[in-house]
Amino acid sequence: MTRPHAAGDGVSAQAGDDGGLRLWERVLPLFTTVEYQLDRTLQRRHDVPLASLMALAAVAGAHPEPVTVGAVARRLGVAVSSASRVLAQLERAGRVSRSLWPGDRRVSRIHLTEAGHDLWEQARPTLDRELDAAFNVLAFDERYAHVVARLCRGTESAASREGSASG
């Protein structure tokens, strides 16, 4: 696992005093490690890279309604060109299809195909299980425990806000 910068690693004491910066310095290697492991596991078990599965998740989340490339890009936090490349790979694999948006031929509607739906249903439990396992392991690693705790608190807060908004 990649080790974040710590005191004595050439990081100034002043930079170490910034809680946000320290948190970010710990989140980056944590994210990179989890992303790498997820990608390898998904490739091995389902023959799909993590980026493609996340794009598929964005399309599946709107199913049966179509989504735009821009909506997928926003959901993934990437540039439209990046989302478009991943969606083109999914289209070539028969997991999504594109059609023109009525009234604006510059905009594509992205639809989930049956093959895409099947892949999402097969791979989603693996994704959930691997994420849970990764965060459970990292929660007991002294270098990451506080980061995972803060992330989990944020997730719990968001879930409770969503629950109260719908209730």
N, C-alpha and C positions, 0 to 999 in steps of 0.2 A: 504494500500500500504506500502511496506517495506520502511523504512526511511534510506537513506545512512548515513555514518559517517559524522559528522559535527564537527566543532571546539567545544571543550569542551566535546566530546564523548570519550576521551581517545586517540585520534589521535594526535600525536605530531605536533607542528607547522611546523617543518621541512618537515614532510610527506605531510602536507597540502599545501606546496609551490609547489609541483610537479604537474603541470597541467595534465600530462598524468595519473598519479596515481589518482588524484581527479576525472578525467573524468571516469576512469575505475571503481572507487568506486561508481559512480552514475549509470553507465551503467549496472552493475550487477543486482542491485535490479530492475531496470527498465525492463531489459530483463526477469528476473524471473517472475515479475508481469504480463507482457504481455504474456509470454509463458503459464503461468498457466491459464489465462483467455481464451486464444485461445484454449488450450487443452480442457477445460470444455465446451466451446461453440461448438467446432467441435464434441466432444463426444455426446453432447445432440442433436444437429441438424442432424448429419450425421453418428453417431456411428463409428467414426474413430478418433484415437488419433492424435495429431499434428505431432509426429515423423513419423507415418505411412503416413500421408498426404504429408509431405515434401519429403519422399522417393518416394512416388507415383508421386510427381511433378517432381522429377529428372528423373524418367523413362518416364513420359509423355512429358517432354521437348525434349527428343530425338526421340519420336515416329514419324514415324513408325520404325525407326532403333532401334535395341536392344542396351542396355548398359551393362557394366560389374558392378559387385558389387563394385569394386575399384572406378569406375567413380561416382557411387552414393555416396560412402563414401567421396570422394573429394568434391563433390558438397555440401554435408551436413556438411563437416568439422568434421567428426567423424571417428573412427577407422573402418577398414574393418569388423571386427567382429561385431561391433554394427550395421552397415549397413546390414550385412548378416542376423542378427537376425530379424530386422524389415522387410526385404524383404521376409524372410521365413514366417513371419506372414501374409504378404500380399499374398504370394503364397497360403498358407492354406485357405485364405479367397477368393481365386479365382480372385484376382485383378491384379496379375502379373503371368507370367509363366517363367520357366527357360528351357534353352536348352544348350547343350554343344557347345562351340566355336569350329568351324572346325579347325583341326590341333593342338589344345591344349585342351585336355579333362579336364584340371584342371581349366579352366576358363568357367564360366557360362555366357550365354547371357540372359539378363532379358528383357522380352517383356511385354508390357501393354496389358491386356485382355480387352474385351468389358466392363466387369463389372468395371474394374479399370478405364477405360476411362470415363464411366458414373459417377462414384463416383467423379473423379477429376473435371469433368464439373459441377457437382452439388455443390461440396464443395468449389471450387475456388472462386466464388463470396462471399461466407461467409468469407473466409480467407481474401480476399481483403478488404471487408467492415469492418471487425473487426479490422484489422491492421490500416486502415485509422482512424477509430473512436478512437482507443487507442492512436495513435500519436497526433490526434487533441486534446484530453483531456490532454495528458501529455505536450503538447506544452504550455498550460496555467497554468501548475503547476510550481510554482517558483523553486521547487527543481529540476525539470527536463527540464525546457524550454530551457536552453542553450545546454543541451545534445541532445535534439530532433532537435534543430536548426542545430547543427553541423552534426548530422546524415543526416538530410535532405539536407544540402549543399553538403555532400559527395555523396548522391544519385543523386542530380541534376548534379553535376560535372561528375559523371560516365555516366549519360544519355547523356549529351552533348558531351562527348568524343566518346561514341558509335555512336551518330548521325553524328558527323563530320567524323568518320572513314568510315561509310557506304556511306556518301554523296560525 
